[in-house]
């Protein structure tokens, strides 16, 4: 028996699955030479999800990262000779026009993110998949690149491990469970097994449904739960006897019934001679805690395969037989049908990257077979280069705040996600039902009294508008157009646009208590923030000066945008968006460790400082009527981008003269205990509350302001975003070398542009107000413009701007297309709408002469 090595550059726990094997393969491709992989089962796994996965791959998704990883994985499987590109259909049933519209939306996402799907009619659907009842089919979508990993992803995992072992760069140990992960001073030091201890600075978890258990050994909470997935087999089905095929017909998704079906090919093939039908429970999904998964010797089938109960599938199976009567005629094979376990997370995304709690503990969890190689590449590039090739914000495990990883919160959110696994028709603004009222500002009672329409971000309850304003601001509400199509109006409140107009013409206050606020002090505080920031933070920067800046990754991509205020010579206030705040915190702490800066202290003020934005042309007048020293609020004495302590009727307020909505005004910060008093003072002075919709969407777009992780990504540099500073500061900063190289270019490959929709009427004459991300098309050829780096053009943000009376969007365009006045098309639910490039780079549209004002 091989001897367990005492040391490794990295230890992969869960090597036997497709994810662990893919991670090992890609690390070796990137030059890693001393890897150890262990698995509690066989290699390839005989108990994990890979052992029973359906192994099919659809390219379709509304998620850019998922389209990237699935496309990469499909090409990877093909390169190994282990992929049958048989195609795939997603159908809408007769009477389900909403599902058909959703398929049109998926076609648009495919164009935006580089997949090749298109709509087909009902006859074509049945031509592709003749087992369907024609009269039940309304239409469908065809994915020509969909297919099956053959003969099994389990075999691919085994081959990848064999190749890695043969290379001499990996040593693999089956039946070797991790008993403990050794962590000292917050860093991974090694892994303890029954066969010995392996010292290593890097441990990678690829444990799938068991992931939270080894993670807990290292003090890490994974927001992941396994869920049961009914999988049934019907047969015998011998339509492809003698063909040798692993699959004959295309894959078929019936997502209106939360189900899919495929044949298993020739009866003589790996698992042939059957029809496979899978279902995801939509009402009461059965979550299983990882600690309750049976041991291998206790399980009847396998630890990840549970017995199927007939009540789970009674109703959906009846609907399945309506569509495919042959299922009822064949009958199901009880012996081989089962509940397979798969991983769901609390927001539906994979968990990739270095764990926030423990340095050196890396995760590649909650990954489907269709994404396994792609996620393996993402992780290998991240570990090797310090960043992956595509912005990982949607999968970075650091995206969660600690409060979002508590057991009760995780269970509730995972249960919701499990109900929606096979329902991509989730609205882009769809709120969670569970885990609500977790973080509430001191203004929350007043917001409830005013009928706040609450949405949630990073645990914070945020009112997007207030029912009370439907009366108070009725004269503005009369100027706001209605949204006749339900999808456009869903989770949107018309009063939000009335509040926008009131703020524009008078004044309003917006609850910004979701900000992540970190006070950083100490001897190394200035050096740390100077190193991280593109803008000059220290030196002769005066006390009370606020600086809008960015953190870059090593390639010069935009990792963070934030504001830093100098409070004292060695103390700074870092103000981040709530949704990005925890990743920013991790970036600060990890980069400090990397460069050896230790003499600094961080105080998290996020849950103790409440923030109100007071904005509008009359903001100064209102604040002066309430301030104890109103003369100190003049523009001369209190210039823009400066901050200081003031008194408002005796209340201690830290006022920051800045705005994200482009209006005159301040961000007012007070301890939570003074929050209600400040709100009441402003409200009694006649200041209407304005919902976060104006701040985050409508006024932001009118001012061409960018949002991190949406418009600002590590995929693009500061010059492409239009936010590069006129000069580069002398001190070194992270990403400076790449930034300097980018500035030397005659022109950038792409530019972030502001576009307006010139007509928003659809084919039936109804006004449309697009939500979500949509592809931009060149009207000359109908194709998505692609820049020199292969990046595709789509709307990163879009919203209706009530002050301008237009739908406004941001989107990156290749340099050839980034020309003011250039015409493009936006595809939305199968129709095309004319767009015009109004600004290249940063330029606000509000008040611009060439845009008509609202009528």
Long-range contacts (C-beta under 8 A, 24 or more apart in sequence): 2-171, 2-173, 4-36, 4-173, 4-176, 4-193, 4-195, 4-196, 4-198, 5-36, 5-171, 5-198, 6-196, 6-197, 6-198, 6-199, 7-34, 7-198, 7-199, 7-200, 8-34, 8-35, 8-36, 8-171, 8-198, 8-199, 8-200, 9-33, 9-34, 9-35, 9-200, 9-201, 9-202, 10-34, 10-35, 10-36, 10-200, 10-201, 10-202, 10-203, 10-204, 10-383, 11-35, 11-36, 11-37, 11-38, 11-190, 11-191, 11-198, 11-200, 11-202, 11-203, 11-204, 12-36, 12-37, 12-38, 12-204, 12-206, 13-38, 13-39, 13-178, 13-191, 13-203, 13-204, 13-205, 13-206, 13-207, 13-214, 14-39, 14-48, 14-205, 14-206, 14-207, 14-208, 14-210, 14-211, 15-39, 15-43, 15-161, 15-172, 15-206, 16-41, 16-42, 16-43, 16-44, 16-45, 16-46, 16-48, 16-50, 16-157, 16-161, 16-174, 17-44, 17-45, 17-48, 17-49, 17-50, 17-157, 17-206, 17-208, 17-372, 18-50, 18-53, 18-153, 18-154, 18-156, 18-157, 18-369, 18-372, 18-373, 19-50, 19-206, 19-208, 19-364, 19-365, 19-367, 19-372, 19-375, 19-376, 20-157, 20-204, 20-206, 20-364, 21-156, 21-157, 21-158, 21-160, 21-161, 21-164, 21-376, 22-157, 22-160, 22-372, 22-373, 22-375, 22-376, 22-377, 23-204, 23-206, 23-364, 23-376, 23-379, 23-380, 24-160, 24-161, 24-164, 24-170, 24-376, 25-160, 25-163, 25-164, 25-373, 25-376, 26-373, 26-376, 26-377, 26-379, 26-380, 26-381, 27-380, 27-383, 27-384, 28-164, 28-167, 28-169, 28-170, 29-380, 30-380, 30-381, 30-383, 30-384, 31-384, 32-169, 32-380, 32-384, 33-168, 33-169, 34-169, 35-164, 35-169, 35-170, 35-171, 36-170, 36-171, 36-172, 36-173, 36-198, 36-200, 37-161, 37-164, 37-170, 37-171, 37-172, 37-173, 38-172, 38-173, 38-176, 38-177, 38-178, 38-191, 38-193, 39-172, 39-173, 39-174, 39-175, 39-176, 40-175, 40-176, 40-177, 40-178, 40-210, 41-174, 41-175, 41-296, 42-174, 42-175, 43-157, 43-158, 43-161, 43-172, 43-173, 43-174, 44-154, 44-155, 44-157, 44-158, 44-161, 45-154, 45-157, 46-302, 47-296, 47-299, 47-302, 47-303, 47-304, 48-208, 48-209, 48-210, 48-304, 49-208, 49-209, 49-304, 49-340, 49-341, 49-342, 49-343, 50-153, 50-154, 50-157, 50-208, 50-369, 51-154, 51-302, 51-304, 52-231, 52-302, 52-304, 52-305, 52-338, 52-340, 53-152, 53-153, 53-154, 53-340, 53-368, 53-369, 54-231, 54-260, 54-262, 54-276, 54-278, 54-369, 55-148, 55-149, 55-150, 55-152, 55-153, 55-369, 56-88, 56-146, 56-147, 56-148, 56-149, 56-251, 56-260, 56-262, 56-369, 56-370, 57-83, 57-146, 57-147, 57-148, 57-149, 57-369, 57-370, 58-88, 58-90, 58-143, 58-146, 58-251, 58-253, 58-370, 59-110, 59-115, 59-116, 59-117, 59-143, 59-145, 59-146, 60-90, 60-106, 60-109, 60-110, 60-115, 60-117, 60-141, 60-143, 60-146, 60-424, 61-106, 61-109, 61-113, 61-115, 61-424, 62-105, 62-106, 62-109, 62-424, 62-428, 62-772, 62-773, 63-113, 63-394, 64-112, 64-113, 64-390, 64-394, 64-773, 65-390, 65-392, 65-394, 65-395, 66-371, 67-109, 67-110, 67-113, 67-114, 67-115, 68-113, 68-114, 68-374, 68-390, 69-371, 69-374, 69-375, 69-377, 69-378, 70-370, 70-371, 70-374, 71-114, 71-115, 71-145, 71-374, 72-373, 72-374, 72-377, 73-370, 73-371, 73-372, 73-373, 73-374, 74-145, 74-147, 74-370, 76-373, 76-374, 77-149, 77-156, 77-373, 80-156, 80-159, 82-149, 82-150, 82-151, 82-155, 82-156, 82-159, 83-147, 83-148, 83-149, 83-150, 84-147, 84-148, 84-150, 84-245, 84-246, 84-247, 85-144, 85-145, 85-146, 85-147, 86-146, 86-147, 86-148, 86-247, 86-248, 86-249, 86-250, 86-251, 87-128, 87-142, 87-143, 87-144, 87-145, 87-146, 87-147, 87-250, 87-251, 88-142, 88-143, 88-146, 88-147, 88-250, 88-251, 88-252, 88-253, 89-120, 89-125, 89-128, 89-129, 89-140, 89-141, 89-142, 89-143, 89-250, 89-251, 89-252, 89-253, 90-140, 90-141, 90-143, 90-253, 90-255, 91-125, 91-132, 91-137, 91-138, 91-139, 91-140, 91-141, 91-252, 91-253, 91-254, 91-256, 92-137, 92-138, 92-139, 92-140, 92-256, 93-136, 93-137, 93-138, 93-254, 93-256, 93-257, 93-323, 94-135, 94-136, 94-137, 94-138, 95-138, 96-138, 96-256, 97-138, 98-425, 99-138, 99-255, 99-256, 99-425, 100-138, 100-139, 101-487, 101-829, 101-830, 102-424, 102-425, 103-139, 103-140, 103-141, 104-829, 104-830, 105-425, 105-772, 105-828, 105-829, 106-141, 106-424, 107-141, 107-830, 108-774, 108-775, 108-827, 108-828, 108-829, 108-830, 109-773, 109-775, 111-775, 111-777, 111-784, 111-827, 112-773, 112-774, 112-775, 112-784, 112-792, 112-794, 113-792, 113-794, 114-792, 115-143, 115-145, 116-143, 116-144, 116-145, 117-141, 117-142, 117-143, 117-144, 118-142, 119-830, 128-249, 128-250, 129-249, 129-250, 129-252, 130-249, 131-249, 131-261, 131-275, 131-324, 131-326, 132-252, 132-323, 132-324, 133-322, 133-323, 133-324, 133-325, 136-322, 136-323, 137-323, 146-250, 146-251, 147-251, 148-246, 148-247, 148-251, 148-262, 149-369, 150-246, 150-247, 150-270, 151-246, 151-269, 151-270, 152-270, 153-369, 153-372, 178-214, 178-217, 180-217, 181-214, 181-217, 181-218, 181-361, 183-218, 183-219, 183-358, 183-361, 186-357, 186-358, 186-359, 187-358, 187-359, 187-360, 188-218, 188-358, 188-359, 188-360, 188-361, 189-360, 200-360, 201-360, 202-360, 202-362, 202-383, 203-360, 203-361, 203-362, 204-362, 204-363, 204-364, 204-379, 205-361, 205-362, 205-363, 205-364, 205-365, 206-364, 206-365, 207-365, 208-343, 208-365, 208-366, 208-367, 209-288, 209-290, 209-293, 209-304, 209-341, 209-342, 209-343, 210-290, 210-293, 211-290, 211-343, 211-351, 211-363, 211-365, 211-366, 212-290, 213-290, 213-291, 215-355, 215-361, 215-363, 218-355, 218-357, 218-358, 218-361, 219-357, 219-358, 220-355, 220-356, 220-357, 220-358, 220-361, 220-363, 221-357, 221-402, 221-405, 221-406, 221-410, 222-351, 222-363, 222-365, 222-397, 222-405, 223-345, 223-346, 223-347, 223-351, 223-400, 223-404, 223-405, 223-409, 223-410, 223-413, 223-414, 224-343, 224-344, 224-345, 224-346, 224-351, 224-365, 224-366, 224-410, 224-414, 225-287, 225-288, 225-289, 225-290, 225-343, 225-344, 225-345, 225-410, 225-411, 225-414, 225-415, 225-418, 226-287, 226-288, 226-289, 226-290, 226-293, 226-304, 226-341, 226-342, 226-343, 226-344, 227-285, 227-286, 227-287, 227-288, 227-341, 227-342, 227-343, 227-344, 227-414, 227-418, 227-421, 228-281, 228-285, 228-286, 228-287, 228-288, 228-306, 228-312, 228-339, 228-340, 228-341, 229-278, 229-279, 229-280, 229-339, 229-340, 229-341, 229-342, 230-278, 230-279, 230-281, 230-308, 230-312, 230-313, 230-337, 230-338, 230-339, 231-276, 231-277, 231-278, 231-279, 231-308, 231-337, 231-338, 231-339, 231-340, 232-276, 232-277, 232-278, 232-279, 232-308, 232-313, 232-317, 232-332, 232-333, 232-337, 233-264, 233-274, 233-275, 233-276, 233-277, 233-332, 233-333, 233-336, 233-337, 234-274, 234-275, 234-276, 234-277, 234-326, 234-327, 234-330, 234-331, 234-332, 234-333, 235-273, 235-274, 235-275, 235-330, 235-333, 236-267, 236-273, 236-274, 236-330, 237-263, 237-264, 237-273, 237-274, 237-275, 237-326, 237-330, 238-267, 238-273, 239-263, 240-265, 240-266, 240-272, 241-266, 241-267, 241-268, 241-273, 242-266, 244-268, 244-269, 245-269, 246-270, 246-272, 253-422, 254-320, 254-323, 255-422, 255-423, 255-424, 255-425, 257-316, 257-319, 257-320, 257-323, 258-282, 258-316, 258-421, 258-422, 258-423, 259-316, 259-319, 259-320, 259-422, 260-422, 261-320, 261-324, 261-327, 274-333, 274-336, 275-326, 275-327, 275-330, 277-317, 277-320, 277-327, 277-332, 279-312, 279-313, 279-316, 279-317, 279-320, 280-418, 280-421, 280-422, 281-312, 281-418, 281-419, 282-419, 282-420, 282-422, 282-423, 283-419, 285-415, 285-418, 285-419, 286-312, 286-339, 287-344, 287-411, 287-414, 287-415, 287-418, 288-341, 293-341, 301-338, 303-341, 304-340, 304-341, 305-338, 305-339, 305-340, 305-341, 306-338, 306-339, 306-340, 306-341, 307-338, 307-339, 308-334, 308-337, 308-338, 308-339, 309-339, 312-339, 342-368, 343-367, 344-414, 344-417, 344-418, 344-421, 345-414, 345-417, 346-400, 346-404, 346-405, 346-409, 346-410, 346-413, 346-414, 346-417, 346-435, 347-399, 347-413, 347-417, 348-417, 348-420, 349-394, 349-395, 349-399, 350-375, 350-395, 351-395, 351-397, 352-378, 352-379, 352-382, 352-392, 352-395, 352-396, 352-397, 353-379, 353-382, 353-392, 353-395, 353-396, 353-397, 353-398, 354-397, 354-398, 354-590, 355-397, 356-397, 356-398, 356-400, 356-582, 356-586, 359-590, 359-593, 363-397, 385-554, 386-553, 386-554, 387-553, 387-554, 387-555, 387-557, 387-714, 390-715, 391-557, 391-709, 391-713, 391-714, 391-715, 393-580, 393-583, 393-709, 393-713, 393-714, 394-709, 396-583, 398-582, 398-583, 398-586, 399-582, 399-583, 400-582, 401-458, 401-459, 401-581, 401-582, 403-438, 403-439, 403-459, 404-435, 404-438, 404-458, 404-459, 409-434, 409-435, 409-438, 427-487, 427-490, 427-491, 427-771, 428-771, 428-772, 428-773, 429-455, 429-490, 429-491, 429-492, 429-771, 430-491, 431-455, 431-456, 431-491, 432-456, 435-459, 436-461, 437-461, 439-514, 439-607, 441-511, 441-513, 441-514, 441-610, 441-672, 441-675, 442-513, 442-610, 442-672, 442-673, 442-674, 442-675, 442-676, 442-679, 443-511, 443-513, 443-610, 443-612, 443-675, 443-676, 443-679, 445-676, 446-676, 446-679, 446-680, 446-683, 446-689, 447-511, 447-689, 450-689, 452-691, 453-493, 453-495, 453-496, 453-691, 455-491, 455-692, 457-514, 457-578, 457-579, 458-514, 458-516, 458-578, 458-579, 458-581, 458-582, 460-513, 460-514, 460-578, 462-511, 462-514, 462-691, 462-692, 463-511, 463-689, 463-691, 463-692, 464-492, 464-493, 464-496, 464-691, 464-692, 464-693, 465-493, 465-495, 465-496, 465-499, 465-691, 465-693, 466-495, 466-499, 466-689, 466-691, 467-495, 469-495, 469-498, 469-499, 469-502, 469-688, 469-689, 470-495, 470-498, 472-688, 473-498, 473-499, 473-501, 473-502, 473-688, 474-498, 476-501, 476-502, 479-802, 479-854, 479-855, 480-802, 481-767, 481-800, 483-767, 483-769, 484-766, 484-767, 485-762, 485-766, 485-767, 485-768, 485-769, 487-771, 487-829, 488-768, 488-769, 488-770, 488-771, 489-769, 492-693, 492-769, 492-771, 493-691, 493-693, 495-691, 496-691, 496-693, 496-694, 496-698, 497-693, 497-698, 497-800, 497-802, 498-802, 499-688, 499-689, 499-690, 499-691, 499-693, 499-694, 500-690, 500-693, 500-694, 500-698, 500-699, 500-802, 500-803, 501-802, 501-803, 501-854, 502-616, 502-688, 502-690, 503-615, 503-616, 503-661, 503-663, 503-688, 503-690, 503-694, 503-699, 504-616, 504-617, 504-663, 504-699, 504-803, 505-616, 505-617, 506-616, 506-617, 506-618, 507-614, 507-615, 507-616, 507-617, 507-618, 507-619, 507-622, 507-665, 507-686, 507-687, 507-688, 508-614, 508-615, 508-616, 508-687, 508-688, 508-689, 508-690, 508-694, 509-612, 509-613, 509-614, 509-615, 509-679, 509-682, 509-683, 509-687, 509-688, 509-689, 509-690, 510-612, 510-613, 510-615, 510-661, 510-689, 510-690, 510-691, 510-692, 510-694, 510-695, 511-611, 511-612, 511-613, 511-689, 511-692, 512-611, 512-612, 512-613, 512-667, 512-695, 513-609, 513-610, 513-611, 513-675, 514-577, 514-578, 514-579, 515-575, 515-576, 515-577, 515-578, 515-581, 515-606, 515-609, 515-611, 516-575, 516-576, 516-577, 516-578, 516-580, 516-581, 516-582, 516-584, 516-585, 516-604, 516-606, 517-573, 517-574, 517-575, 517-576, 517-604, 517-605, 517-606, 517-609, 517-669, 518-573, 518-574, 518-576, 518-585, 518-588, 518-602, 518-603, 518-604, 518-605, 518-606, 519-567, 519-571, 519-572, 519-573, 519-574, 519-602, 519-603, 519-605, 520-571, 520-572, 520-573, 520-574, 520-588, 520-600, 520-601, 520-602, 520-603, 521-568, 521-570, 521-571, 521-572, 521-600, 521-601, 521-603, 522-570, 522-599, 522-600, 522-601, 523-570, 523-599, 523-600, 524-592, 524-597, 524-598, 524-599, 524-600, 525-570, 525-571, 525-572, 525-600, 525-601, 526-569, 526-570, 526-572, 527-597, 528-588, 528-591, 528-592, 528-597, 528-600, 529-564, 529-572, 529-574, 530-731, 530-733, 531-591, 531-595, 531-597, 531-731, 531-732, 531-733, 531-734, 532-587, 532-588, 532-591, 532-733, 532-734, 533-564, 533-733, 534-718, 534-725, 534-729, 534-733, 534-735, 534-739, 535-564, 535-725, 535-729, 536-729, 536-731, 537-564, 537-566, 537-572, 538-566, 538-731, 539-731, 541-566, 542-566, 543-567, 543-568, 543-569, 544-642, 544-643, 544-644, 545-641, 545-642, 545-643, 546-641, 546-642, 546-643, 546-656, 546-657, 546-658, 547-641, 548-641, 548-658, 550-712, 550-718, 550-723, 551-584, 551-587, 551-734, 551-735, 552-717, 552-718, 552-733, 552-734, 552-735, 552-736, 552-738, 552-739, 553-714, 553-734, 553-735, 554-734, 554-735, 554-738, 555-714, 555-717, 555-735, 555-738, 556-717, 556-718, 556-735, 556-738, 556-739, 556-741, 556-742, 557-713, 557-714, 557-715, 557-716, 557-717, 557-735, 558-708, 558-712, 558-713, 558-714, 558-716, 558-717, 558-718, 558-721, 558-723, 559-587, 559-714, 560-584, 560-587, 560-708, 561-706, 561-708, 561-712, 561-723, 563-656, 563-658, 565-643, 565-656, 573-605, 573-643, 575-656, 577-707, 577-708, 578-606, 579-709, 580-708, 580-709, 581-606, 591-734, 607-672, 608-671, 608-672, 609-654, 609-669, 609-670, 609-671, 609-672, 610-669, 610-670, 610-671, 610-672, 610-674, 610-675, 610-678, 611-667, 611-668, 611-669, 612-667, 612-668, 612-670, 612-678, 612-679, 612-682, 613-659, 613-660, 613-661, 613-665, 613-666, 613-667, 613-668, 613-695, 614-665, 614-666, 614-667, 614-668, 614-682, 614-687, 615-659, 615-661, 615-663, 615-664, 615-665, 615-666, 616-663, 616-664, 616-665, 617-663, 617-664, 619-663, 619-664, 619-665, 619-666, 620-664, 620-665, 622-682, 622-685, 622-686, 622-687, 623-648, 623-655, 623-666, 625-685, 626-681, 626-682, 626-685, 648-678, 648-681, 649-681, 651-677, 651-678, 651-681, 653-678, 660-695, 660-700, 660-705, 661-694, 661-695, 661-699, 661-700, 661-703, 662-699, 662-702, 662-703, 662-705, 662-844, 662-846, 663-699, 697-797, 697-799, 698-799, 698-800, 698-801, 698-802, 699-801, 699-803, 699-846, 700-797, 700-799, 701-754, 701-797, 701-798, 701-799, 701-801, 701-808, 701-809, 701-810, 702-801, 702-803, 702-804, 702-808, 702-844, 702-845, 702-846, 703-844, 703-845, 703-846, 704-754, 704-810, 704-839, 704-842, 704-843, 704-844, 704-845, 706-752, 706-810, 706-842, 707-797, 710-796, 710-797, 711-752, 711-796, 711-797, 711-810, 715-791, 716-750, 716-752, 716-791, 716-812, 717-742, 717-748, 718-742, 719-743, 719-745, 719-748, 720-748, 720-749, 720-750, 720-751, 720-752, 720-812, 721-752, 721-842, 722-751, 722-752, 722-840, 722-841, 722-842, 722-843, 723-842, 747-815, 748-815, 749-787, 749-788, 749-789, 749-791, 749-814, 749-815, 750-787, 750-789, 750-791, 750-793, 750-812, 750-813, 750-814, 750-815, 750-818, 751-812, 751-813, 751-815, 751-818, 751-840, 751-841, 752-796, 752-810, 752-811, 752-812, 752-841, 752-842, 753-810, 753-811, 753-812, 753-813, 753-818, 753-837, 753-838, 753-839, 753-840, 753-841, 754-808, 754-809, 754-810, 754-837, 754-838, 754-839, 754-843, 754-845, 755-795, 755-808, 755-809, 755-810, 755-811, 755-824, 755-835, 755-836, 755-837, 755-838, 756-804, 756-806, 756-807, 756-808, 756-809, 756-835, 756-836, 756-838, 756-845, 756-851, 757-806, 757-807, 757-808, 757-809, 757-826, 757-833, 757-834, 757-835, 758-833, 758-834, 758-835, 758-836, 759-833, 759-834, 760-807, 760-833, 762-829, 762-831, 763-831, 768-828, 768-829, 768-831, 768-833, 769-800, 769-807, 770-795, 770-798, 770-807, 770-809, 770-826, 770-828, 770-833, 771-798, 772-798, 773-798, 774-798, 774-826, 774-827, 774-828, 775-826, 775-827, 776-811, 776-813, 776-824, 776-825, 776-826, 776-835, 777-824, 777-825, 777-826, 777-827, 777-832, 778-817, 778-824, 778-825, 779-823, 779-824, 779-825, 779-834, 782-825, 785-813, 785-814, 785-816, 785-817, 785-824, 786-814, 787-812, 787-813, 787-814, 787-815, 788-814, 793-817, 793-824, 795-826, 801-845, 801-846, 802-854, 803-846, 803-853, 803-854, 804-845, 804-846, 804-851, 804-852, 804-853, 804-854, 805-852, 805-853, 805-854, 805-855, 806-851, 808-845, 809-835, 813-837
